[in-house]
Amino acid sequence: MEVIICKDYDEASAKAYEVMKEVISAKDDATLGLATGSTPIGLYKNMIKDHKENGVSYAKCHSFNLDEYVGIDRNHEQSYYTFMHENLFNHIDIKEENINLPYGDDQAACDAYEKAMDGYKIDIQVLGIGANGHIGFNEPGTSFDSLTHIVDLQEKTISDNARFFNNDMNLVPKKAITMGIATIMKAKKVLLIATGANKADAVYGLVKGEVTESLPASILQRHPDVVVVVDEAAASKIK
Ligand code: PGA
């Protein structure tokens, strides 16, 4: 695991893009594993800028996102499908038919997503990390053997996300579909970005803690190619 400590969010985003660019420069038909959340937005801005200014192309790339809510339409303003289009896909030249997000509420949808990914092999998987060490929607306690599955969102996640749903917890989806931990571990390379002091404990667990299902991201210590890009605040406990 390589850990790169940056000054702040902007520097971390630029560094994360360097890691991403190395992959797409070496392989113009790379398969990208992508994530939502506030963390990767800076990375996506760098991807968009380099595409617009220097023509870096995603025309041959495929993408697979980590997760999606269950129970709201893809075109809902808060779906991850919408998030990805607004924050990345609409601004680069990736083809709509090459974009994949999990969608559905049953085992068949999960199996189909695994099968689709197996056909490509993810060259680089972008990850954020939750303050509790979650990756994707894999909360503490999720089996390291898990593949794409349906999860019940924790009460805390539902209340945290209510701000995006008119502050009405009843409107927040109660379930999600997510790549599992074993799915994420299949990626050839993992790029995990974490910024802010509230991530410092999770980053400690990720880099230096025991490998335990209580901190899902700790499994990445066993992955052969992981780059962790953090800012000073998130790195405060590993220095
Ligand atoms: P964030 O979420 O990027 O919005 O902090 C990260 C995560 O929960 O995986």
Boltz pocket constraint, residues with backbone or C-beta under 6 A from the ligand:
constraints:
  - pocket:
      binder: B
      contacts: [[A, 36], [A, 37], [A, 38], [A, 39], [A, 40], [A, 128], [A, 129], [A, 130], [A, 131], [A, 134], [A, 135], [A, 136]]
      max_distance: 6.0
